[in-house]
Amino acid sequence: MEYKVVELREGLIGGKMSAKKLEKELNRYAADGWRYKSMTSLDIKGRMGPGGVEGVVIVFERD
């Protein structure tokens, strides 16, 4: 079994994660033989200023 961990964010400064972007990435990895295993949301503080970035960490697996 092999695993891949992907951090996916909408942008570098601010912004909400879009379902369309998430769906595109899930399908892209599925096309390469990866199966979705789990997902965790995250909020990353911006490097510049008080804003944060919403995103997810996705774990995929394949044989």
N, C-alpha and C positions, 0 to 999 in steps of 0.2 A: 504494500500500500504506500502511496506517495501523497503528500499534502502540499497545498499552496495557500499562503495567507496573503490577502490583498487588502490594502488600505485604500479606500475610495472616498474622495472628497469632491464637493461641488466646485470649490474655488479656493484660492489662497487667502483671501481676506473676505470674510462674511459669506453669506449665501446659504441656502437651504438645499439639502440633497434632493434631487428630482427623481421621481419614480422612473422616468424615461431613461435617464442615464444609468440607473441601477439595472434596469431590465436589459439594456444594451450590453453592459458588462457581464451579466450572468449568462446571456446567450453567447457572448464571445468565448468565454471559458468553456461552456458546454460544448461548443463546436470543436474544441481541442481535446475533448474527452474528460474534462473535469466535471465532477458532480458536486453540487452544493451540499455542504455539511452543516454550517452554522453561520450566524451573523450577529454582530454586536454593534450597537450605535456608539458614536463617540462625539465629543465636543472638544475641539482643539482650540486653545487660546491663540489668538493672532500674534504673530511675531512683532507686528507694529500696531500699536493702539490696543484698545480694549475689546475689539470685536473678536468673535470666535467663528470657527468653521464647523458646520455639521458634517458628519461623515459616518462611514461604517467600516468595520473590519469583517471581511468575508473569508471563511475557510472552505476550501474545496478539497476533494480527494479523488484519486483515481488509482486503478490497479497498475 
